[in-house]
Amino acid sequence: MSPKPLLSWRTCPLVERPLTSIVLVLFLVFLSLLLWKITVISWNYPIFYFGGMLLILGSLLPYFIITDYDFYEDKIVIHYMFVKVERKYEDFGCFYKDKYGVMLSTFKMPRRLDSFRGQSIRFSSSREEQAALIELLSNKIGKQY
């Protein structure tokens, strides 16, 4: 039997931000039509179309899927649709709040590499967990910027 998480919530930006989602989907439709015209019709290379769309949609995938966050005494567990990420609090040197959540940095101070090496934690639309999360991270990680 696994221990009960200290803090947990679920988020899905696609549903929580409807106006942004509509604009994003319209942009992706426009981009896919433009790429189709250029790569398939003009160049006659459909592999570039499928490769480009795969890269674009793959990079935007976290926006479209439901994410579950579970914070335990010694680790953070993030469940994406088919992927489970476990990170210990010791892996992070500091954290800072951004527009939609918290970025956990592997460095002692915020760096530009945080989006690649760190871990982004999104708040839910209600932000009920925000104060509890900041307090938990202050106790476990320490440095907040």
Sequence and secondary structure as in RCSB ss.txt:
>XXXX:A:sequence
MSPKPLLSWRTCPLVERPLTSIVLVLFLVFLSLLLWKITVISWNYPIFYFGGMLLILGSLLPYFIITDYDFYEDK
IVIHYMFVKVERKYEDFGCFYKDKYGVMLSTFKMPRRLDSFRGQSIRFSSSREEQAALIELLSNKIGKQY
>XXXX:A:secstr
     SEEEEE HHHH HHHHHHHHHHHHHHHHHHIIIIIIIS  HHHHHHHHHHHHHHHHHHHS EEEEE SSE
EEEE SS EEEEEGGG SEEEE SSEEEEESSSS  TTHHHHSEEEE  SS TTHHHHHHHHHHHT  B 
